[in-house]
Amino acid sequence: MSGYEALANAIIIQAAKDFKAAYKRMKRFPNSKAAQDEVRDITKFFCSQWFEQLSDVDGPTLLRKIKDEIDAGGAACMRRKER
């Protein structure tokens, strides 16, 4: 892996981590403008031409998978509490 590829991967991994944190915060605090803004800004990155240049991965699909993972995790936590 070249230095460029490593840097591109690191940028995408960090954006995914940032999105996860912001999305969880937005779910916990739905009226938080800061969380909403961060989710929106990171979503724009994953849907941008810059993202397409960094990776062959489909950005919107990756975001959907991250959201589904978080949403499913929340449902699992709720099921555990009900027992």
PyMOL commands that set and color helices and strands:
alter all, ss='L'
color gray80, all
select helices_A, chain A and resi 3-28+33-46+49-54+59-82
alter helices_A, ss='H'
color red, helices_A
deselect
rebuild
show_as cartoon
